[in-house]
Amino acid sequence: MKRILWVIFITFIFISCSGENDGKKINPSDHKVIGEIINGVRVIEVEAYSFAFEPDYIVVNSGEKVKLNFTTRDVTHGFMLKEMNIDVTINPGEISTIEFTTEKSGIYKFKCSVPCGSGHKAMIGYLIVK
């Protein structure tokens, strides 16, 4: 009986400490669609720096063509949006661009995919597709 309780306890700890869901409650209606429509594409400028993205909430409409232009003010960073198979490197002094079409409403977590220092794991944000 003790062994079963230990297995359940350890499993609970493992599950609560793992995964992409960090327990953050996000209400899409609290966030406005951002960026500018240029030639039918929503263009959003995103800056990566130690240890954040600006903006950290990227809000777009479902069915839109989206273009994200990335810059960094310090070191090399990455932008990974696993659900959309996006992983781009952002180098200082360069603009890294990705384009995609949003297909499905939802909240998608993105993160830095290049180790960039002690706060790297906290470098996350959310794509909100309305």
Secondary structure, 3 states (H helix, E strand, C coil): CHHHHHHHHHHHHHHHHCCCCCCCCCCHHHCCCCCEEECCEEEEEEEEECCEEECCEEEECCCCEEEEEEEECCCCEEEEEHHHCEEEEECCCCCEEEEEECCCCEEEEEECCCCCCCCHHHCEEEEEEC
